[in-house]
Amino acid sequence: MYKTLLGAAAVALLAASPALSQDKVLTIAGSGGVVKEITEKVFLPAFEEKTGWKTKFVAAESNILLEVRTMAASGQMLYDAMEVSASSYPQAVREGLLEPIDYSLLDPDNKLPAKAKKKFGVVSASYSTVPVQRLDKNPEGRKMQSWADFWDVDTFPGPRSLKQQPEYNLEFALIADGVAPDDVYDVLGTEEGLDRAFAKLSELKPYIPVWWTSGAQSVQLLSDGEVFYSTTYNGRVGKLQESGVDVEIMWNGGALHTSHVGIPKGAPNYEMAHEWIRVRTMRPDLELEYVKKLPYPNFAPGLFDAMSEEQAKTMPSYPANADVQFVANEEFWAENIERIRERFDEWLLE
Amino acid sequence: MHARSYLWLFLPALSLLLLFILAPAADLLWASMFDPNFTTEHFARLVNRGVYFDVMIRTIRVSLIVAVICTVIGYPVAYYINLQSRNRQTVLLFLILIPMWMSILIRTFAWMVVLGRDGLVNEALAAVGLVEEPVRMLFTSGAVLAAMVQILLPIQILTCYAAMTEINFDLIRAARVLGAKPWQAMMRVFLPLSLEGTITGLVIVFMLSMGFFITPALLGGRQDTMIANLIEFQVQRLNWSFAAALGLVLLILTVVMIVLLRGLGRMAARRILKGGL
């Protein structure tokens, strides 16, 4: 008798819990670490306040595309909105993993600038891949000024690290070899240019003990002293400096990217996802809070007007910084990534 | 009739085998050959590009070395444990098992702390004054080997121990009574009897090593890439068909090597039993 009651109670409880989770929740996938902290502090509360929905933020780091592809294949999309990095965007579009953005829903008054509105995503951040040097590991009184210095293992001895992908590393190699940043993609488009970039990278290969795969790893390597010089994303350097590691960004020759927020194919809450995008990309007040911690500004109307000079200097899109960087050409990579990546993967194994 | 009806009892085991081993293997084969149309390009790529062959050879070599080192260290340890009293044995086995309570990932991270530039070993060396500059131990093949041996050693110890407990010590005493010196009794009576179990342990460690990817990924450099790392890499790149091809190759290689090792083991056992070492 008791057993039957217990069993019935258990079943009732189990049946009830799915009903409870019918509570309106928006699931967002994005980077972890500092990005997650700030998003949870600045954007999520604003969204929840405005719409009355709850949010769930999943830190999927560099695996977002992989997860979305798996979910799309199985027919069960768990994410409503996702961060699409600059390099993932062309691939995600090509594989049909994103829903088109309904701009009549998002931005009926056309407040966002044209360059922020892509077909399958809205620009949510501009960031840079930049080389970072540990000042305490530099030889007396010297500082790296260019990619040529990064490649100069005699003047600046010590282990280095680069991201484990061909994108941007090939451009850096060409710049180190003397190509002007504006001509980089013209040179890279030719076979000789490609060979030249790989040859230059081969020069540095023996001095790279490990190739980083996630932003957190690149910072950890610098912090542990496993490498003295590495590329990383500009936003992670602030926290590294705060934690007491003496590092400095070298903007010269860095690559400027834009990342987006997009809606994966089959997202359960397509319309509400637009509300999230609006909160994330069009609110200058929230964005100002965001860039205080993470220098990844978006195109929220009126943003730069509200910033102080000192703050603006840490932004990748600040004129003095933007002038010495080159704009990463994601279209070039979208077209050529297949063949170059295969060559790069095998070059790594040699 | 009735005599045959016991065969039905095999059904659960067979369906488990089919569901969890054969079906996924077939699926892997399918995925590697249909991308989505029939193609052999992935297998062609594996064969044509020398780098993949290098990785395969390296994986086998590293796994063999790890298995042999584990045996060389594990066998004497198991023997020593076997000689102890029952209570002592329990305590010792318990001590050996404790590291296995932690996941492989945590143990690998622990190795990073030990071997890092500012890690424990370098600090100790610097404190003693043996080295001026920190020695680079991370991201080398040595680090991978050391960590893999440490992780897989308990398995070999336990397997050898299990084989040894079966052996009746009276046989050793009988050999001594018949005039054998201690090391002769060891070599010609004890060793052959424990050989079967030891080889089994070696094969198990080899098999596990072939699939390792966390340790080479975190502790090794480019030159330590193993097949499992390649698979992970390709899956990340969304080249799932190529990854499936790699997975299939790993499966086939491991099976072939296991058959070879067992065969060699049996030959060695017969040699020892006939003529002694």
Interface residues (C-beta under 8 A of the other chain):
Chain A: S62 N63 L65 L66 R69 Q91 E95 P159 P209 V210 W211 D224 G225 E226 R341 D345 E346 L348 L349 E350
Chain B: R49 V51 Y52 D54 V55 G116 R117 D118 R136 L138 F139 G221 R222 T225 F233 V235 Q236 R237 L238
